[in-house]
Amino acid sequence: MRRTRTVPTGVRQTIAVVLPARLPADPPWPQGPLPFTHGVRTTTTDTRRTYFTPAAASVLYGTSEHPTRWHRQVRHTHGPVTIDGVELLRTPTDDDADRALAVLHLTITGPELLSTLRSLARRPGTTPSPVTDPILTALLQDHAHARPNTRLEGHATVEPDALPYTVALLTPDRRALPRLNRGRDHRHWPATQQWLWALASRTDTDDYPPDPATVPHLTGNALRISADWSALVLRQGAAFIGHRRDHGPDDPFYGYAELHMRSIYLDALLFGMIQRTHIDHLTEDLAQVFTGPGEANRLAGLERRIAHFRSTYWRQHLTTHGTANDLLIAYQHQYRLSDRFTEILAEAADHNRLIQTQENQQISGALGILTILGLPLGTAMGALQVLGDQNPWHLLAATTGALGATAALLTTRYGRLVLTALRGRSHAGRDR
């Protein structure tokens, strides 16, 4: 892998790689997320549930009767990359019940953290990603296969061709992190902020030399979690950076920081990815409402899906613990999820009003036709009945006169309005 100009080795260098997957059947793995341990604390499913609301926890972990998440602990080393474990999280949508996310937990040794991230992002000049098809197949054994665009009965399918979302952690040793951009124009950009942006964007100075005028905006949305570390969430990756020396495995703070980053903070970002998938599907389906007949039924079904999404998935406050909420909101901001969902609600309401108006016009037109047809004929029949006339010729004459009166009424302004309403509705249906 190509190295950047300055390549430090951090005390903690971890990456969580999130890939889209398909999961037709539950894997034969232990249920729940991959557990991590520091000291006496272990991030099991039960401990993680305490951080989230019941609705969010149900999406992230499922229940004992209906699990949504499984894990497998491994120890696979490929060069500087060690894969610690893999998770599968079922994320079904209404039109795709097999949708899932695969999460690989990596530990990086040596000065290769940024170059590994660049390889995962397929930056020019990098070597192939360490997460390749043979490695994925070996990790997932016989249950899952790294074969995109294929579906094997009962097997998961990971899509390695898709660019993954990455979540990286870097903590410094006794030496402070060096500057990536040493130019005079970037002298006011702190080294930790430079690394925070580089790891989250998975770029170095050769990939994207930042314009000094834009530097304040690159890390302007960084989350200062505490005096010891901060985070930055971007569209294709997130990063956590330590601001002081990490004393190693027994460090009283960074051990728990890594534990949170690889568990509940990652889960908050996974929840945002699930929200984005549902909003993407709702947007696509909303655009298909008027593509053919039966739009009222399609809109009614879409409104039920919106209500289900809103009550189950649309959460902007996952937990009473602020950092997980801040990470989720930062992810939502990157993809404008709040604005997009507001637009979906507004557009669905507009479509509903339009369909209601069209249906009311159709009903009014039908009633108008019944009135125009029925009034003359009913009057003629009533007159014959009152007179007691049962002569068939008189009945025929009355019917003919009624039809003539109907034709005359259709030439009036009211009749033309009725015909126009029905004709407009019919033409609209054919156009769609």
C-alpha positions in Angstrom: 0.0 0.0 0.0 1.2 3.5 -0.8 2.2 5.5 2.2 1.5 9.1 2.9 4.3 11.6 3.6 3.8 11.1 7.4 2.7 7.7 8.6 2.5 7.3 12.4 1.6 4.1 14.2 -1.2 4.7 16.7 -1.7 2.7 19.9 -5.2 1.8 18.9 -5.9 1.5 15.2 -9.3 -0.1 14.4 -11.7 0.0 11.5 -15.3 -1.2 11.2 -16.2 -1.9 7.6 -19.9 -1.9 6.7 -21.0 -3.6 3.4 -24.4 -4.2 2.0 -25.5 -7.8 2.0 -28.5 -10.1 1.4 -29.6 -12.6 3.9 -32.3 -15.1 2.7 -32.0 -17.3 5.8 -30.7 -16.8 9.4 -27.1 -17.8 9.7 -26.0 -20.6 12.1 -24.1 -18.1 14.3 -24.5 -16.9 17.9 -27.3 -14.3 18.1 -26.5 -10.7 19.0 -23.7 -8.3 18.1 -20.0 -9.1 18.3 -19.1 -8.7 22.0 -16.1 -6.6 23.1 -14.5 -6.6 26.5 -12.5 -4.1 28.5 -11.8 -4.7 32.2 -14.9 -6.1 33.7 -17.3 -4.7 31.1 -18.5 -6.6 28.1 -20.8 -5.2 25.4 -23.4 -7.9 25.2 -26.8 -7.5 23.7 -28.4 -6.9 27.1 -25.9 -4.2 28.0 -26.3 -2.4 24.7 -30.1 -2.4 25.0 -29.8 -0.2 28.1 -28.4 2.6 25.9 -31.2 2.7 23.3 -34.9 3.2 23.2 -36.9 -0.1 22.9 -37.9 0.6 19.3 -34.3 1.3 18.3 -33.0 -1.7 20.2 -35.6 -3.9 18.5 -34.3 -2.8 15.1 -30.6 -3.2 16.0 -30.8 -6.5 17.9 -34.3 -8.0 17.4 -35.7 -10.3 20.1 -35.0 -13.8 21.3 -37.9 -15.1 19.2 -37.1 -12.9 16.1 -33.4 -12.0 16.1 -32.0 -9.6 13.6 -28.3 -9.8 14.3 -25.6 -12.5 14.5 -21.9 -12.6 14.9 -18.9 -14.8 14.4 -15.5 -14.3 16.2 -12.5 -15.0 14.0 -8.8 -14.2 13.9 -7.7 -13.8 10.3 -4.6 -11.8 9.5 -3.7 -10.5 6.1 -0.6 -8.4 6.1 -1.1 -5.4 8.5 -4.9 -6.2 8.7 -6.3 -8.5 11.3 -10.0 -9.3 11.1 -11.4 -9.7 14.6 -14.9 -10.8 13.8 -17.9 -10.3 11.5 -21.5 -9.4 12.1 -24.7 -9.8 10.0 -27.6 -7.4 10.7 -30.9 -8.0 9.0 -32.4 -4.7 7.7 -35.5 -5.7 5.7 -37.7 -3.2 3.8 -41.3 -3.7 2.6 -40.1 -4.7 -0.9 -36.9 -6.5 0.0 -37.0 -8.8 3.0 -33.5 -10.2 2.5 -31.6 -6.9 2.8 -28.9 -6.9 5.4 -25.6 -5.3 6.5 -22.3 -7.1 7.0 -19.8 -5.5 9.5 -16.2 -6.6 9.6 -14.1 -5.5 12.6 -10.4 -4.9 11.7 -7.3 -4.1 13.7 -4.4 -2.5 11.9 -0.8 -2.9 12.8 2.0 -0.6 11.7 1.7 2.7 9.9 -1.0 1.5 7.6 -4.2 2.8 8.9 -4.8 5.6 6.4 -3.5 3.5 3.5 -5.9 0.7 4.4 -8.8 3.1 4.4 -7.7 4.5 1.1 -7.6 0.9 -0.3 -11.1 0.3 1.0 -12.2 3.5 -0.8 -10.3 2.3 -4.0 -8.3 5.5 -4.2 -6.0 5.7 -7.3 -2.6 4.1 -6.8 -3.7 1.8 -4.0 -3.3 -2.0 -3.8 -6.5 -4.1 -3.7 -8.6 -3.9 -0.6 -7.7 -6.3 2.2 -11.4 -7.3 2.3 -11.4 -9.3 -0.9 -13.7 -12.1 -2.1 -11.5 -15.0 -1.0 -11.1 -13.6 2.5 -14.9 -12.8 2.8 -15.7 -16.3 1.7 -13.3 -17.8 4.2 -14.8 -15.7 7.0 -18.4 -16.5 6.2 -17.6 -20.2 5.6 -20.3 -22.2 3.9 -23.2 -19.9 4.9 -22.4 -16.7 3.0 -20.7 -16.1 -0.3 -18.9 -13.0 -1.6 -20.6 -13.1 -5.0 -22.5 -10.0 -6.0 -25.7 -10.2 -8.0 -26.2 -13.9 -7.1 -28.7 -15.5 -4.8 -28.1 -18.9 -3.3 -31.0 -20.5 -1.5 -30.3 -20.3 2.3 -27.0 -18.4 1.9 -26.1 -14.8 2.6 -24.6 -12.7 -0.2 -22.1 -10.0 0.6 -21.6 -7.3 -2.0 -17.9 -6.5 -2.0 -18.1 -4.4 -5.1 -20.0 -1.7 -3.3 -17.9 0.9 -1.6 -18.1 0.2 2.2 -18.8 2.7 5.0 -15.9 2.8 7.4 -15.6 3.8 11.0 -12.0 4.3 12.1 -10.3 4.9 15.5 -6.7 6.3 16.0 -5.1 7.1 19.3 -1.5 8.6 19.5 1.4 7.2 21.5 3.8 9.4 23.4 4.4 11.4 20.2 1.7 13.7 19.0 0.1 13.1 15.6 2.2 14.8 12.9 0.7 17.2 10.4 -0.4 15.9 7.1 -0.5 19.3 5.4 2.7 21.2 6.2 2.1 24.2 3.9 1.9 27.7 5.3 -1.7 28.0 4.2 -2.7 25.2 6.5 -0.7 26.2 9.6 -3.9 27.1 11.5 -5.4 23.7 10.8 -4.5 21.5 13.9 -2.9 18.1 13.2 -5.6 16.2 15.0 -8.2 17.9 12.8 -6.2 17.0 9.7 -6.1 13.4 10.7 -9.8 13.4 11.7 -10.8 14.6 8.2 -8.3 12.3 6.4 -9.6 9.2 8.2 -13.2 10.0 7.8 -12.9 11.0 4.1 -10.3 8.2 3.5 -8.0 10.6 1.6 -4.5 11.9 1.9 -2.9 15.1 0.5 -2.3 13.5 -2.9 -5.9 12.4 -3.3 -7.4 15.8 -2.4 -5.2 18.8 -1.5 -7.6 20.9 0.6 -8.2 24.5 -0.4 -7.2 26.7 2.5 -10.4 28.6 2.1 -12.5 25.5 2.8 -10.4 24.1 5.6 -12.7 25.5 8.4 -15.7 23.8 6.8 -14.0 20.3 6.4 -14.0 19.7 10.2 -16.5 22.3 11.2 -19.1 19.6 12.1 -16.6 17.6 14.2 -18.0 16.3 17.5 -15.9 17.1 20.5 -16.8 14.2 22.7 -14.5 15.2 25.5 -11.1 16.7 26.1 -9.5 13.4 25.2 -11.1 12.6 21.8 -13.4 13.8 19.0 -15.3 12.4 16.1 -16.2 13.4 12.5 -19.0 11.9 10.5 -19.0 12.2 6.7 -21.0 10.6 3.9 -18.7 7.6 3.3 -16.9 7.3 6.6 -16.5 8.3 10.2 -13.4 8.7 12.4 -12.5 9.0 16.0 -9.2 10.6 17.1 -7.5 10.7 20.4 -6.1 14.1 21.6 -3.7 12.9 24.2 -1.3 10.0 24.7 -2.7 6.5 24.9 -0.9 4.5 27.6 -1.9 1.2 26.0 -4.2 -1.7 27.0 -4.5 -0.5 30.6 -5.3 3.1 29.8 -8.2 4.0 32.1 -10.0 6.0 29.4 -9.1 4.8 25.9 -10.0 1.2 26.6 -13.6 2.2 27.3 -13.5 4.7 24.4 -12.6 1.9 22.0 -15.3 -0.3 23.6 -18.0 2.4 22.9 -16.7 3.2 19.4 -16.9 -0.5 18.4 -20.3 -1.0 19.9 -22.9 1.6 20.7 -21.4 4.4 18.6 -21.2 2.1 15.6 -24.7 1.0 16.3 -25.9 4.6 16.1 -24.4 4.9 12.7 -25.8 1.6 11.6 -29.3 2.9 12.6 -28.7 5.9 10.4 -27.8 3.7 7.5 -31.1 1.7 8.0 -33.0 5.0 8.0 -31.3 6.1 4.8 -32.2 2.8 3.1 -35.9 3.2 4.0 -36.0 6.8 2.9 -34.4 5.9 -0.4 -37.1 3.2 -1.0 -39.9 5.5 0.1 -38.7 8.2 -2.3 -38.5 5.7 -5.2 -42.0 4.4 -4.5 -43.4 7.9 -4.2 -42.2 8.6 -7.7 -44.1 5.6 -9.0 -47.5 6.5 -7.6 -48.8 7.9 -10.9 -47.1 5.4 -13.3 -50.4 3.5 -14.0 -53.9 2.8 -13.0 -54.7 2.1 -9.3 -52.8 5.1 -8.0 -55.2 5.5 -5.1 -54.4 2.0 -3.8 -50.6 2.5 -4.3 -50.8 5.8 -2.4 -52.8 4.2 0.4 -50.1 1.4 0.7 -47.3 4.0 0.6 -49.0 6.0 3.4 -49.2 2.8 5.6 -45.4 2.3 5.0 -44.6 5.9 5.9 -46.6 5.5 9.1 -44.8 2.3 9.9 -41.4 3.9 9.2 -42.2 6.9 11.3 -43.2 4.8 14.3 -40.5 2.2 14.0 -37.4 3.6 12.4 -37.6 7.4 12.4 -35.8 8.2 15.6 -33.6 11.2 16.1 -33.1 10.5 19.8 -31.9 6.9 20.2 -30.8 7.2 23.8 -30.4 9.4 26.8 -26.7 9.3 26.3 -25.8 12.3 24.2 -22.9 11.1 22.0 -24.9 8.4 20.2 -27.6 10.9 19.4 -25.1 13.4 18.2 -23.5 10.8 15.9 -26.9 9.8 14.5 -27.9 13.4 13.8 -24.5 14.0 12.2 -25.1 11.1 9.9 -28.6 12.3 9.1 -27.2 15.7 8.3 -24.7 14.3 5.8 -27.6 12.7 3.8 -30.2 15.3 4.5 -32.5 12.6 5.9 -34.6 15.0 8.0 -35.2 17.3 5.0 -35.9 14.3 2.7 -38.4 12.8 5.1 -40.2 16.1 5.4 -40.3 16.3 1.6 -41.8 12.8 1.5 -44.5 13.7 3.9 -45.3 16.9 2.0 -45.3 15.2 -1.4 -47.5 12.3 -0.1 -50.0 14.8 1.3 -50.0 16.7 -2.1 -50.6 13.4 -3.9 -53.4 12.5 -1.6 -55.1 15.9 -2.1 -54.7 15.5 -5.9 -56.2 12.0 -5.9 -59.0 13.0 -3.6 -59.8 15.9 -6.0 -59.8 13.7 -9.0 -62.0 11.1 -7.3 -64.4 13.8 -6.2 -64.6 15.1 -9.8 -65.3 11.6 -11.0 -68.1 11.1 -8.5 -69.5 14.5 -9.3 -69.4 13.8 -13.0 -71.1 10.4 -12.5 -73.8 12.0 -10.4 -74.2 14.6 -13.1 -74.6 12.0 -15.8 -77.2 10.2 -13.7 -79.1 13.4 -13.2 -79.0 14.4 -16.9 -80.0 10.9 -18.0 -82.5 10.2 -15.2 -84.3 13.5 -14.9 -86.0 13.6 -18.4 -86.6 9.9 -18.4 -87.9 9.8 -14.9 -90.2 12.7 -15.6 -91.6 11.1 -18.8 -92.2 7.7 -17.0 -93.8 9.4 -14.1 -96.2 11.4 -16.3 -97.2 8.2 -18.1 -97.8 6.4 -14.8 -99.9 9.3 -13.5 -102.0 9.2 -16.7 -102.3 5.5 -16.5 -101.1 5.2 -20.1 -99.6 1.8 -20.9 -99.5 2.1 -24.7 -96.1 0.9 -25.9 -96.0 3.5 -28.6 -96.5 6.3 -26.1 -93.8 4.7 -23.9 -91.4 4.7 -26.9 -92.3 8.3 -27.7 -91.7 9.3 -24.1 -88.3 7.5 -24.1 -87.3 9.2 -27.3 -88.3 12.5 -26.0 -86.4 11.9 -22.8 -83.3 11.0 -24.8 -83.7 14.1 -26.9 -84.0 16.2 -23.7 -80.9 14.5 -22.4 -79.0 15.4 -25.5 -80.2 19.0 -25.2 -79.1 19.1 -21.6 -75.6 17.9 -22.6 -75.2 20.9 -24.8 -75.8 23.3 -21.9 -72.9 24.7 -19.8 -73.7 22.2 -17.0 -73.7 19.2 -19.4 -70.4 20.3 -20.9 -68.8 20.6 -17.5 -69.9 17.0 -16.6 -68.5 15.6 -19.9 -65.3 17.6 -19.5 -64.8 16.2 -15.9 -65.3 12.6 -17.1 -63.2 13.1 -20.2 -60.3 14.6 -18.3 -60.3 11.8 -15.8 -60.3 9.2 -18.6 -57.5 10.9 -20.5 -55.4 11.3 -17.3 -55.7 7.6 -16.6 -54.6 6.7 -20.2 -51.7 9.2 -20.0 -50.4 7.5 -16.8 
